[in-house]
Amino acid sequence: MASLDSIKQSVRGSDTDVDGDDSGIIPADAGIDDVCDEEVETVRSLVAPHADGEGGIIPSLQAVQNEYGYLPRFSMQVIAEECDTTIARVFGTASFYSQFYFEPRGEHSVKVCTGTACHVKGADDISENLQEELDVETGEVTDDGQFTIEHVRCVGACGLAPVVVVDDDVHGPIEAENAPEIIDEYTDEEA
Amino acid sequence: MSQSIQRPSDPDTVDGNVRVVVCQGTGCVSSGSDEVYDALAEEISALESSDDVALSYGDGNLEELGIETKASGCHGFCELGPLVRIDPMHVLYTQVGVEDVEDIVERTIKSGEIIDELCFEDAEGNRQSRTDDISFYTEQNRLALGNCGDIDPESVEEYRLRDGYDALETALSEMDPKEVYEEVEDAGLRGRGGGGFPTGTKWKFANDADSEEKYVIANCDEGDPGAFMDRCLVEGDPHRVIEGMVIAGYATGANQGYIYIRAEYPLAIERIEQAIDTAYEEGYLGEDILGTGFDFDFGIEQGAGAFVCGEETALMASIEGQAGRPTPRPPYPAQSGLNDQPTTINNVETLSNVPLIIDNGAEWFRQYGTEDSAGTKTFAVSGDVSATGLMEIPMGLTLEEIIEVAGGMEGDSEFKAVQIGGPSGGCLAEKHLDMPVTFDSLQEEGAMLGSGGLVVMDDETCMVDVARFFLDFTQDESCGKCPTCRIGTKKMLDILERITNGEGKPGDIERLRDLGDTITEGSLCGLGKTAPNPVLSTLEHFEEEYEAHIYDDECPAGECELGGGSHAGTYKIAAAECVGCQQCLNACPVDAIDGEQGETHEIDPETCIGCGQCVEACPIDAISQRA
């Protein structure tokens, strides 16, 4: 997460104390005037290869989210400028698709597959156990910022149902009672 | 030297080497096949210089022929991964762990011995060592999937050794566009993505359209939960998809193609990217392809997680950078599609069949399947069967035969239903087991082939809950454009949630049917039009389960936790018994009971205070308390 280090320096608040800001994350509602020029340039360089009228909106959003993990407001302003359109159009497109987030996410994404095969084999119980273990609702970030649980529709690994995908690793088949063990693997990594 | 592994009569080895093929499909990788591959590759590369390899290969010995470790795309036998196959002997080892690698090298490769414990165990408990003896493989006709699991998807040489790009050369140099689409039309190829529209006809329309600029799009936005054939095709044989696309471009007069692929399929994206680069280098894409003067460019567009984008007009809106909301047809994409230009959209599986048809001819293709549904279809079979995975079989097999290919029901579970075609499809019951599966037969039964996802359910599955599950999906994925779909699916979902919580009310079944018909009639695109199918088809074949939930607070499958929910303690009237005497109605102190004389009465659980006076009043004991 090299970019996060640069973000630490980048929030340009009224009482600018960049070194003291160790939240490490740009506030989701920071507009283009609230962040430093380098940050804007970073986004511009991410977007540039894709910017080609409105057809470039989705690839641009994907490039920015790959880097930041979500879409801060200012990035959508930059995309609008680069793709020669309005921020309303960019946000309208982004908010339509479930792939895009407007709030920072946990370090690890825990995706519980709720496709048909997984549903039939007990995905609901897995989700409940994971929520209990992490003490967090679906879609929210844990207090330590480590995990976000979400439900996804079919990851195409039906032969292994029921599955949980943590970051890019597919785990399956999973017994509901053992589901929390998967998380341990990633918690240990941090320790 | 032991020679227990014999060369099969039909050796297929693309380059003369013995190949230890390790499946690197998504299913196997998540079971650890990448580590198995690394370990095997290391051991085997150490072997090459050794002269104690005992595997026999026809008249030659290994030292002359060489042995190599290969990564392949999905074999389809996902549940038993990681899979390791030794070709050309077709020896298959299942559920191979890193700890088995040494054994495989020592015992099988060095001593020619089959390791029984790693072989597939069939339903009778017999160990089968070769794919040629396992019914999952022998019962299939792998055409579109022909190369998946056999060749290295990252190697264009291997694809060429399997006649890859021959069809492209034939089409471009020996046929004119009209001959190409007519051949495809004659073959009877129909769209594999769900619609079942004749592909050749679609190409003809696009070819007829008058425009300088035309597009073809490969639809790999495989959003149906329970379907993963497009993922396997792109991961396992990406060059076939490219070849099909270029041929489609030639037949329709398009010079630009895109593949629209789900962002949820990172491996597939990686493989197709790599294959596109190679195809450009080899002259199969770009300008003046194979020296024929035909130009074709190919790019990737990633989806962003919206099921409705599998619908073609929504898909094009998405490529144009907009929210993926469908638009009315006509104009059809063949006249005015992407950037208002004529556009042909084909499913990935459809395109994978095209090179085969050009290579072998329409007649050859027609030997598979039925008159109206020619060829084969891949099915992703999951749920309560022994061997979940991907299989390709001729169209027109019965449901029962399909389940048999998948190894039959899991353990001693009892068949109850199959859900076919994802959220647009429907549920079929036991009486449909001997029905041949084709585009049209399914439509007649209120289901649809869809992309070929087939979820088999046993008697512990609640059909009302299955319907609720799919409505939850479509309600979530409705783009919101048409009120009938946006609001109607929400209303249907509310009712289904109530029923599965034990709060179903008399009249709910009629309301569901009514809403279903309205949504079907009043929605623009396929998503809305077919959204009620899972409910309507379960109502058709399993109405008694709905009734049990509503009237008896019972889930016959034992899946739903009923018991009144928030209405615990209130009273209900058994509709089948009520004679409409109005005695309870008169006795109720809070006017919670409604009903005309002589007709079934209802107690509104929201108003009921659980005093029990109605029970006293009822002359026929038709009233009971919710637990």
Chai-1 contact restraints between the chains, C-beta under 6 A:
chainA,res_idxA,chainB,res_idxB,connection_type,confidence,min_distance_angstrom,max_distance_angstrom,comment,restraint_id
A,E54,B,G321,contact,1.0,0.0,6.0,A-B,restraint_1
A,G55,B,E320,contact,1.0,0.0,6.0,A-B,restraint_2
A,G55,B,G321,contact,1.0,0.0,6.0,A-B,restraint_3
A,I57,B,G321,contact,1.0,0.0,6.0,A-B,restraint_4
A,I58,B,A304,contact,1.0,0.0,6.0,A-B,restraint_5
A,I58,B,G321,contact,1.0,0.0,6.0,A-B,restraint_6
A,G92,B,A323,contact,1.0,0.0,6.0,A-B,restraint_7
A,T93,B,Q322,contact,1.0,0.0,6.0,A-B,restraint_8
A,T93,B,A323,contact,1.0,0.0,6.0,A-B,restraint_9
A,F96,B,A323,contact,1.0,0.0,6.0,A-B,restraint_10
A,Y97,B,A304,contact,1.0,0.0,6.0,A-B,restraint_11
A,Y97,B,G305,contact,1.0,0.0,6.0,A-B,restraint_12
A,Y97,B,A306,contact,1.0,0.0,6.0,A-B,restraint_13
A,S98,B,G305,contact,1.0,0.0,6.0,A-B,restraint_14
A,Q99,B,A263,contact,1.0,0.0,6.0,A-B,restraint_15
A,Q99,B,A304,contact,1.0,0.0,6.0,A-B,restraint_16
A,Q99,B,G305,contact,1.0,0.0,6.0,A-B,restraint_17
A,G115,B,P225,contact,1.0,0.0,6.0,A-B,restraint_18
A,G115,B,G226,contact,1.0,0.0,6.0,A-B,restraint_19
A,T116,B,P225,contact,1.0,0.0,6.0,A-B,restraint_20
A,T116,B,G226,contact,1.0,0.0,6.0,A-B,restraint_21
A,T116,B,V455,contact,1.0,0.0,6.0,A-B,restraint_22
A,A117,B,G226,contact,1.0,0.0,6.0,A-B,restraint_23
A,A117,B,S382,contact,1.0,0.0,6.0,A-B,restraint_24
A,A117,B,G383,contact,1.0,0.0,6.0,A-B,restraint_25
A,A117,B,V455,contact,1.0,0.0,6.0,A-B,restraint_26
A,H119,B,F469,contact,1.0,0.0,6.0,A-B,restraint_27
A,V120,B,G383,contact,1.0,0.0,6.0,A-B,restraint_28
A,R153,B,P225,contact,1.0,0.0,6.0,A-B,restraint_29
A,C154,B,P225,contact,1.0,0.0,6.0,A-B,restraint_30
A,V155,B,E264,contact,1.0,0.0,6.0,A-B,restraint_31
A,G156,B,F228,contact,1.0,0.0,6.0,A-B,restraint_32
A,G156,B,R231,contact,1.0,0.0,6.0,A-B,restraint_33
A,A157,B,T26,contact,1.0,0.0,6.0,A-B,restraint_34
A,A157,B,G27,contact,1.0,0.0,6.0,A-B,restraint_35
A,C158,B,G226,contact,1.0,0.0,6.0,A-B,restraint_36
A,C158,B,A380,contact,1.0,0.0,6.0,A-B,restraint_37
A,C158,B,S382,contact,1.0,0.0,6.0,A-B,restraint_38
A,G159,B,G27,contact,1.0,0.0,6.0,A-B,restraint_39
A,G159,B,C78,contact,1.0,0.0,6.0,A-B,restraint_40
A,G159,B,E79,contact,1.0,0.0,6.0,A-B,restraint_41
A,G159,B,T388,contact,1.0,0.0,6.0,A-B,restraint_42
A,G159,B,G389,contact,1.0,0.0,6.0,A-B,restraint_43
A,L160,B,G27,contact,1.0,0.0,6.0,A-B,restraint_44
A,V170,B,S30,contact,1.0,0.0,6.0,A-B,restraint_45
